[in-house]
């Protein structure tokens, strides 16, 4: 596990103010769910010149769920790195 540097710690300090729930919603469900669904649906449109609305809904649910789990894991990993950084620097938050 690589350690967090000062710049990363400053960025995470700002980002963590949004809270875990908003972080997961924004970076996981919305970003992953919508972005990956749009990419896959776009690929379907380009290759098959059509797309099925039912598959769009299924993709949105699946990729939003995957994004949820990824963002929760990323939050936890960054929190561990941030706490380790604070301990190393002798600061508390």
RODO-2510 file (C-alpha; in nm, 4 decimals, decimal comma):
residues 93
     n   res          X          Y          Z
     1     x     0,0000     0,0000     0,0000
     2     x     0,1601     0,3246    -0,1089
     3     x     0,1443     0,6144     0,1299
     4     x    -0,0471     0,9371     0,0868
     5     x     0,1598     1,2467     0,0117
     6     x     0,0820     1,6047     0,1186
     7     x    -0,1033     1,6924    -0,2019
     8     x    -0,3185     1,3784    -0,1860
     9     x    -0,3900     1,4403     0,1822
    10     x    -0,5003     1,7976     0,1104
    11     x    -0,7260     1,6795    -0,1705
    12     x    -0,8734     1,4010     0,0429
    13     x    -0,9225     1,6427     0,3358
    14     x    -1,1464     1,8542     0,1078
    15     x    -1,3246     1,5602    -0,0514
    16     x    -1,4054     1,3829     0,2738
    17     x    -1,6023     1,6867     0,3943
    18     x    -1,8841     1,5764     0,1637
    19     x    -1,9276     1,2655     0,3771
    20     x    -1,9274     0,9016     0,2852
    21     x    -2,2891     0,8937     0,1658
    22     x    -2,2527     1,1793    -0,0817
    23     x    -1,9131     1,0476    -0,1936
    24     x    -2,0603     0,7055    -0,2701
    25     x    -2,3621     0,8587    -0,4428
    26     x    -2,1598     1,0965    -0,6581
    27     x    -1,8449     0,8996    -0,7401
    28     x    -1,9942     0,5519    -0,7304
    29     x    -2,3569     0,5398    -0,8263
    30     x    -2,3814     0,8453    -1,0504
    31     x    -2,0359     0,8544    -1,2040
    32     x    -1,9825     0,4818    -1,2499
    33     x    -2,3460     0,3969    -1,3142
    34     x    -2,4191     0,6637    -1,5717
    35     x    -2,0765     0,6771    -1,7383
    36     x    -2,0348     0,3036    -1,7913
    37     x    -2,3983     0,2630    -1,8947
    38     x    -2,3567     0,5427    -2,1500
    39     x    -2,0355     0,3912    -2,2877
    40     x    -2,1798     0,0411    -2,3235
    41     x    -2,5069     0,1711    -2,4700
    42     x    -2,3092     0,3908    -2,7094
    43     x    -2,1050     0,0912    -2,8201
    44     x    -2,4263    -0,1023    -2,8732
    45     x    -2,5670     0,1838    -3,0802
    46     x    -2,2504     0,2110    -3,2912
    47     x    -2,2179    -0,1617    -3,3578
    48     x    -2,5827    -0,2618    -3,3896
    49     x    -2,7429     0,0734    -3,4830
    50     x    -3,0056     0,0195    -3,2179
    51     x    -3,0405    -0,0275    -2,8456
    52     x    -3,2977    -0,1887    -2,6230
    53     x    -3,4465     0,0241    -2,3490
    54     x    -3,4784    -0,2759    -2,1171
    55     x    -3,1029    -0,3365    -2,1440
    56     x    -3,0412     0,0300    -2,0680
    57     x    -3,2269    -0,0052    -1,7366
    58     x    -3,0514    -0,3318    -1,6544
    59     x    -2,7102    -0,1799    -1,7280
    60     x    -2,7879     0,1227    -1,5161
    61     x    -2,8823    -0,0944    -1,2190
    62     x    -2,5847    -0,3290    -1,2576
    63     x    -2,3218    -0,0612    -1,3124
    64     x    -2,4602     0,1641    -1,0395
    65     x    -2,4396    -0,1324    -0,8004
    66     x    -2,0820    -0,2063    -0,9041
    67     x    -1,9987     0,1626    -0,8656
    68     x    -2,1483     0,1600    -0,5168
    69     x    -1,9172    -0,1180    -0,4022
    70     x    -1,6113     0,0291    -0,5742
    71     x    -1,6666     0,3713    -0,4189
    72     x    -1,7205     0,2254    -0,0704
    73     x    -1,3939     0,0325    -0,1013
    74     x    -1,2122     0,3421    -0,2300
    75     x    -1,3505     0,5531     0,0566
    76     x    -1,2316     0,3004     0,3131
    77     x    -0,8872     0,2681     0,1518
    78     x    -0,8376     0,6427     0,1357
    79     x    -0,9519     0,6861     0,4938
    80     x    -0,6940     0,4275     0,6055
    81     x    -0,4214     0,6025     0,4070
    82     x    -0,5276     0,9410     0,5423
    83     x    -0,5268     0,8210     0,9034
    84     x    -0,1853     0,6658     0,8465
    85     x    -0,0645     0,9940     0,6987
    86     x    -0,1932     1,1857     1,0035
    87     x    -0,0234     0,9453     1,2425
    88     x     0,3016     0,9747     1,0494
    89     x     0,2811     1,3552     1,0554
    90     x     0,1804     1,3601     1,4234
    91     x    -0,1437     1,5454     1,3482
    92     x    -0,4991     1,4541     1,4395
    93     x    -0,8307     1,5192     1,2735
***
